[in-house]
Amino acid sequence: MVLKTFGWSFAVTALGLVAAVLYDGWTALGLVAILSILEISLSFDNAVVNAGILKKMNAFWQKIFLTIGILIAVFGMRLVFPVVIVAVSAKLGPIEAVDLALTDKNQYQQYVTDAHPSIAAFGGMFLLMIFLDFIFEDRDIKWLGWLERPLAKLGKIDMLSACIAMIVLLITSMTFATHAHQHGGTHVDKAQTVLISGLAGLITYLIVGGLSSFFENRLEEEEEREHEAEEEAERAGKPRSAVALAGKAAFFMFLYLEVLDASFSFDGVIGAFAITNDIVLMALGLGIGAMYVRSLTVYLVRQGTLDDYVYLEHGAHYAIGALAVILLVTIQYEINEIITGLIGVVLIGWSFWSSVRRNKALAAAEGKAEASKEEVTSGV
């Protein structure tokens, strides 16, 4: 099972490390290994959240997620995206931006760093909306009940998540954005840039998430109707529309997953510059890490881990909330990537431990119930 799920990740790791040695020797191999670990540690919560969405999709779309999705993740976000940032911010052509990335790495790093406020605002708002929608939803299973119960009651207010997100964006644009951190330690006013980018992140979430939820709900409704009228439909020989609806639902969930992955990758791409400004090594290291995150997502789905450890999804969403706040704060202040990664690991580890304790308590309760039944039947 492990080899089947992680086989491609192992193969990509071997090829990536060999390519690093051929490109720039053993030092490059060490840098690529560090970048891979950085990406995995920062994106573990991404894998848990992705698994919660991916388990609703069939085997075909799971395969698409691992093939086309990984191409988008590796080549799109880890290689093309930093070049696009430079091209847009420096008003260069794509070829000029690529040439700059390969020939003048310091200048390239400066352009990417200067574009960080807009990237952080977009990604921060997108992730913040994911977190807010999660904590304001009334769920049967609650992890931190003392916090989640009152928030679920507040969640009955329409558009509360969007209102809070816009308030956070306004505060961010009037505080952190007015002294945004730039290359060389200088600070400039990026209030307008942050405001526009944050609104773009909010709008992207509302559009992609809204379409995904719409088609998912349509699919569920159609499945219920088909279940009720299954025998009648078979006798009449009517064609079923479930496949078409599943295709639409799966497509928009896939699109949502890719935007979600893009938002998670922002901190990894920016943080990678603290290790190296070589775009080739960056793409190799982050690409290997992204491949493991993809494989881990599928592993969680196939093993049913989220069903067995019910608080994992909660922990991942709290980590998303923390990452959203961190991204917004980094508009003005530098925060070490180790801190960012550790916060996510601690929250997910805590939720896993809580899930294990819950499972043990349920097992003990079931054992006592069975013992009581045996005593009653034996007449004791």
C-alpha positions as CSV (number, residue, x, y, z in Angstrom):
1,M,0.0,0.0,0.0
2,V,2.8,2.4,1.0
3,L,4.9,1.6,-2.1
4,K,1.8,1.8,-4.4
5,T,0.9,5.3,-3.1
6,F,4.3,6.8,-2.6
7,G,6.1,5.0,-5.4
8,W,6.1,8.0,-7.7
9,S,7.2,10.2,-4.9
10,F,10.2,8.0,-4.2
11,A,11.0,8.0,-8.0
12,V,10.8,11.7,-8.2
13,T,13.0,12.1,-5.2
14,A,15.7,10.0,-6.7
15,L,15.5,11.8,-10.0
16,G,15.4,15.2,-8.3
17,L,18.5,14.5,-6.1
18,V,20.5,13.1,-9.1
19,A,19.5,16.2,-11.1
20,A,20.7,18.4,-8.3
21,V,24.1,16.7,-8.1
22,L,24.5,17.0,-11.9
23,Y,23.4,20.6,-11.8
24,D,25.6,22.0,-9.1
25,G,27.3,19.2,-7.1
26,W,26.7,17.8,-3.6
27,T,25.9,21.2,-2.1
28,A,22.9,21.4,-4.4
29,L,21.8,18.0,-3.2
30,G,21.8,19.2,0.4
31,L,19.8,22.4,-0.5
32,V,17.2,20.4,-2.5
33,A,16.8,18.0,0.5
34,I,16.3,20.9,2.9
35,L,13.8,22.5,0.6
36,S,11.9,19.2,0.3
37,I,11.6,18.9,4.0
38,L,10.6,22.5,4.3
39,E,7.7,22.0,1.8
40,I,6.4,18.9,3.5
41,S,6.5,20.4,7.0
42,L,4.7,23.6,5.7
43,S,2.1,21.6,3.7
44,F,1.1,18.7,5.9
45,D,-2.1,20.5,6.9
46,N,-2.7,21.0,3.2
47,A,-2.7,17.2,2.7
48,V,-5.2,16.7,5.5
49,V,-7.6,19.3,4.1
50,N,-7.2,18.0,0.6
51,A,-8.0,14.5,1.7
52,G,-11.3,15.7,3.2
53,I,-12.2,17.0,-0.3
54,L,-10.6,14.2,-2.4
55,K,-12.5,11.4,-0.6
56,K,-15.7,12.7,-2.2
57,M,-14.2,12.2,-5.7
58,N,-14.1,8.9,-7.6
59,A,-10.9,7.0,-8.5
60,F,-10.6,8.7,-11.9
61,W,-10.5,12.2,-10.4
62,Q,-8.1,11.1,-7.7
63,K,-5.8,10.0,-10.5
64,I,-6.2,13.3,-12.3
65,F,-5.3,15.0,-9.0
66,L,-2.1,13.0,-8.9
67,T,-1.1,13.5,-12.6
68,I,-2.4,16.8,-14.0
69,G,-2.6,18.2,-10.5
70,I,1.0,17.5,-9.7
71,L,2.1,19.1,-13.0
72,I,0.2,22.3,-12.0
73,A,1.6,22.1,-8.5
74,V,5.2,21.5,-9.4
75,F,5.7,23.3,-12.7
76,G,2.9,25.9,-12.2
77,M,3.3,27.0,-8.7
78,R,7.0,26.1,-7.9
79,L,8.5,27.1,-11.3
80,V,6.3,29.2,-13.4
81,F,4.6,31.2,-10.6
82,P,7.8,32.9,-9.3
83,V,8.8,33.8,-12.8
84,V,5.3,35.3,-13.4
85,I,5.7,37.4,-10.2
86,V,8.9,38.9,-11.6
87,A,7.4,39.4,-15.0
88,V,4.4,41.3,-13.7
89,S,6.1,43.3,-10.9
90,A,9.1,44.3,-13.0
91,K,7.0,44.7,-16.2
92,L,9.2,42.2,-18.1
93,G,8.4,39.7,-20.8
94,P,8.3,36.0,-19.9
95,I,11.6,35.3,-21.7
96,E,13.3,38.2,-20.0
97,A,12.0,37.1,-16.6
98,V,13.3,33.6,-17.1
99,D,16.7,34.9,-18.2
100,L,16.8,37.1,-15.1
101,A,16.0,34.1,-12.9
102,L,18.9,32.2,-14.4
103,T,21.5,34.9,-14.8
104,D,20.9,37.5,-12.1
105,K,19.6,35.6,-9.1
106,N,19.9,38.4,-6.6
107,Q,17.9,40.8,-8.7
108,Y,15.3,38.0,-9.3
109,Q,15.1,37.5,-5.5
110,Q,14.6,41.2,-5.0
111,Y,11.6,41.3,-7.3
112,V,9.9,38.3,-5.7
113,T,10.5,39.7,-2.2
114,D,9.0,43.1,-3.2
115,A,5.9,41.3,-4.6
116,H,5.4,39.5,-1.3
117,P,2.7,41.8,0.2
118,S,0.4,41.2,-2.7
119,I,1.0,37.4,-2.7
120,A,0.6,37.3,1.1
121,A,-2.7,39.3,1.0
122,F,-4.2,37.1,-1.8
123,G,-3.2,33.8,-0.1
124,G,-3.9,35.0,3.4
125,M,-7.5,36.0,2.5
126,F,-8.2,32.8,0.6
127,L,-7.0,30.6,3.5
128,L,-8.7,32.8,6.1
129,M,-12.1,32.2,4.4
130,I,-11.5,28.5,4.4
131,F,-10.9,28.7,8.2
132,L,-13.8,30.9,9.0
133,D,-16.3,28.9,7.0
134,F,-15.1,25.8,8.8
135,I,-15.4,27.1,12.4
136,F,-18.7,28.8,11.8
137,E,-20.3,25.6,10.5
138,D,-22.3,23.6,13.0
139,R,-20.8,20.1,13.1
140,D,-21.8,16.9,14.8
141,I,-18.3,16.2,16.0
142,K,-16.6,19.1,17.8
143,W,-12.9,19.1,18.9
144,L,-12.7,22.2,21.1
145,G,-16.3,22.3,22.1
146,W,-16.0,25.3,24.4
147,L,-14.9,27.4,21.4
148,E,-16.7,25.7,18.5
149,R,-20.2,25.6,20.0
150,P,-20.6,29.4,20.4
151,L,-19.0,30.0,17.0
152,A,-21.4,27.6,15.4
153,K,-24.3,29.6,16.8
154,L,-22.7,32.8,15.4
155,G,-22.3,31.0,12.1
156,K,-26.1,31.2,11.6
157,I,-25.6,34.9,10.6
158,D,-25.5,35.1,6.8
159,M,-22.2,36.2,5.2
160,L,-20.5,36.4,8.6
161,S,-17.3,34.8,7.3
162,A,-17.0,37.3,4.4
163,C,-17.7,40.3,6.7
164,I,-15.0,39.3,9.2
165,A,-12.5,38.6,6.4
166,M,-13.1,42.1,4.9
167,I,-12.7,43.7,8.3
168,V,-9.4,41.8,8.7
169,L,-8.3,42.9,5.3
170,L,-9.1,46.6,6.0
171,I,-7.2,46.4,9.3
172,T,-4.3,44.8,7.6
173,S,-4.2,47.4,4.8
174,M,-4.2,50.2,7.3
175,T,-1.6,48.7,9.6
176,F,0.9,46.1,8.3
177,A,0.5,47.3,4.6
178,T,1.5,50.8,5.4
179,H,5.0,49.6,6.4
180,A,5.3,46.6,4.2
181,H,8.7,44.8,4.3
182,Q,10.8,45.0,1.1
183,H,14.1,43.7,-0.1
184,G,17.0,45.1,1.8
185,G,15.0,45.7,4.9
186,T,13.3,48.9,3.7
187,H,9.6,49.5,4.3
188,V,7.1,51.1,1.9
189,D,3.3,51.8,1.8
190,K,1.5,49.0,0.0
191,A,-2.0,49.6,1.4
192,Q,-3.7,49.8,-2.0
193,T,-1.8,46.8,-3.4
194,V,-2.7,44.7,-0.3
195,L,-6.3,45.8,-0.4
196,I,-6.7,44.9,-4.1
197,S,-4.9,41.6,-3.8
198,G,-6.8,40.6,-0.7
199,L,-10.1,41.3,-2.4
200,A,-8.9,39.2,-5.3
201,G,-8.3,36.3,-2.9
202,L,-11.7,36.7,-1.3
203,I,-13.5,36.9,-4.7
204,T,-11.5,33.8,-5.9
205,Y,-12.6,31.8,-2.9
206,L,-16.2,32.9,-3.2
207,I,-16.4,31.9,-6.9
208,V,-14.4,28.7,-6.8
209,G,-15.8,27.5,-3.5
210,G,-19.3,28.5,-4.4
211,L,-19.3,26.6,-7.7
212,S,-17.8,23.6,-6.0
213,S,-20.5,23.6,-3.3
214,F,-23.2,24.2,-5.8
215,F,-22.3,21.2,-8.0
216,E,-21.6,19.0,-5.0
217,N,-25.1,19.8,-3.6
218,R,-26.6,19.1,-7.0
219,L,-24.9,15.8,-7.1
220,E,-26.1,14.7,-3.7
221,E,-29.7,15.7,-4.5
222,E,-29.6,13.8,-7.8
223,E,-28.1,10.7,-6.1
224,E,-31.0,10.7,-3.5
225,R,-33.6,11.0,-6.3
226,E,-31.9,8.3,-8.3
227,H,-31.8,6.0,-5.3
228,E,-35.5,6.5,-4.7
229,A,-36.5,6.0,-8.4
230,E,-33.8,3.4,-9.3
231,E,-36.2,0.6,-10.3
232,E,-38.5,2.8,-12.2
233,A,-35.6,4.4,-14.2
234,E,-34.3,1.0,-15.1
235,R,-37.7,-0.2,-16.4
236,A,-38.2,2.9,-18.4
237,G,-34.6,2.8,-19.8
238,K,-34.1,6.5,-19.1
239,P,-30.4,7.7,-19.2
240,R,-29.0,8.8,-15.9
241,S,-27.5,12.2,-15.4
242,A,-25.4,11.2,-12.4
243,V,-22.2,10.8,-14.4
244,A,-22.5,14.2,-16.0
245,L,-23.2,15.9,-12.7
246,A,-20.4,14.0,-11.0
247,G,-18.1,15.2,-13.7
248,K,-19.1,18.9,-13.1
249,A,-18.9,18.5,-9.3
250,A,-15.6,16.7,-9.5
251,F,-14.2,19.3,-11.9
252,F,-15.0,22.2,-9.7
253,M,-13.8,20.4,-6.6
254,F,-10.6,19.7,-8.5
255,L,-10.3,23.4,-9.4
256,Y,-10.9,24.3,-5.8
257,L,-8.2,21.9,-4.7
258,E,-5.7,23.5,-7.1
259,V,-6.5,27.0,-5.9
260,L,-6.2,25.8,-2.3
261,D,-2.8,24.2,-3.1
262,A,-1.7,27.4,-4.7
263,S,-2.6,29.4,-1.6
264,F,-0.7,26.9,0.6
265,S,2.4,27.1,-1.6
266,F,2.8,30.8,-1.3
267,D,4.7,30.6,2.0
268,G,6.8,27.8,0.8
269,V,7.9,29.6,-2.4
270,I,8.7,32.8,-0.5
271,G,10.4,31.0,2.4
272,A,12.5,29.0,-0.1
273,F,14.4,32.2,-0.8
274,A,15.8,32.1,2.8
275,I,17.6,28.9,1.7
276,T,18.5,29.6,-2.0
277,N,17.7,32.0,-4.8
278,D,18.5,29.5,-7.5
279,I,15.2,28.9,-9.3
280,V,16.3,25.4,-10.6
281,L,17.1,24.1,-7.1
282,M,14.0,25.7,-5.7
283,A,11.8,24.0,-8.3
284,L,13.5,20.6,-7.6
285,G,13.2,20.8,-3.8
286,L,9.7,22.2,-3.6
287,G,8.6,19.9,-6.4
288,I,9.7,16.8,-4.5
289,G,8.0,18.1,-1.4
290,A,4.8,18.8,-3.3
291,M,4.8,15.2,-4.7
292,Y,4.9,13.8,-1.2
293,V,2.0,16.1,-0.1
294,R,0.0,14.7,-3.1
295,S,0.8,11.1,-2.2
296,L,0.1,11.7,1.5
297,T,-3.3,13.1,0.5
298,V,-4.2,10.0,-1.4
299,Y,-2.9,7.8,1.4
300,L,-5.1,9.5,3.9
301,V,-8.1,8.9,1.7
302,R,-7.5,5.3,0.9
303,Q,-6.7,4.4,4.5
304,G,-9.8,6.2,5.8
305,T,-7.6,8.0,8.3
306,L,-9.9,11.0,8.5
307,D,-12.8,8.7,9.5
308,D,-10.7,6.9,12.2
309,Y,-9.1,10.1,13.6
310,V,-12.0,12.5,13.5
311,Y,-10.2,15.6,14.9
312,L,-7.5,15.6,12.3
313,E,-9.5,17.8,9.9
314,H,-10.2,20.2,12.8
315,G,-6.5,20.5,13.6
316,A,-5.7,21.1,9.9
317,H,-8.2,23.9,9.6
318,Y,-6.9,25.6,12.8
319,A,-3.4,25.4,11.2
320,I,-4.9,27.0,8.1
321,G,-6.2,29.9,10.2
322,A,-2.8,30.3,11.8
323,L,-1.1,30.3,8.4
324,A,-3.5,32.9,7.1
325,V,-2.7,35.2,10.0
326,I,1.0,34.5,9.6
327,L,0.9,35.4,5.9
328,L,-0.9,38.7,6.7
329,V,1.6,39.6,9.4
330,T,4.6,38.8,7.1
331,I,3.5,41.7,5.0
332,Q,5.4,43.9,7.5
333,Y,7.4,41.5,9.7
334,E,9.6,38.6,8.8
335,I,8.6,35.3,10.5
336,N,10.9,32.3,10.3
337,E,9.6,29.4,8.2
338,I,10.4,26.9,11.0
339,I,7.9,28.7,13.3
340,T,5.3,28.5,10.5
341,G,5.9,24.8,10.0
342,L,6.0,24.0,13.7
343,I,2.6,25.7,14.4
344,G,0.9,23.5,11.8
345,V,2.7,20.3,13.0
346,V,1.8,21.0,16.7
347,L,-1.9,21.7,15.9
348,I,-2.3,18.6,13.8
349,G,-0.3,16.5,16.3
350,W,-2.6,17.7,19.1
351,S,-5.7,16.9,17.1
352,F,-4.3,13.4,16.3
353,W,-3.6,12.8,20.0
354,S,-7.1,14.0,20.9
355,S,-8.5,11.6,18.3
356,V,-6.6,8.6,19.7
357,R,-7.9,9.5,23.2
358,R,-11.5,9.7,21.9
359,N,-11.1,6.3,20.2
360,K,-9.8,4.7,23.4
361,A,-12.6,6.2,25.4
362,L,-15.3,5.0,23.0
363,A,-13.7,1.5,22.9
364,A,-13.7,1.4,26.8
365,A,-17.3,2.5,26.9
366,E,-18.3,-0.2,24.4
367,G,-16.4,-2.8,26.4
368,K,-18.3,-1.8,29.6
369,A,-21.6,-1.9,27.7
370,E,-20.9,-5.4,26.4
371,A,-19.9,-6.5,29.9
372,S,-23.1,-5.2,31.3
373,K,-25.2,-7.0,28.7
374,E,-23.4,-10.3,29.5
375,E,-24.1,-9.8,33.2
376,V,-27.8,-9.3,32.5
377,T,-28.1,-12.3,30.2
378,S,-26.3,-14.5,32.7
379,G,-28.6,-13.4,35.4
380,V,-25.8,-12.0,37.6
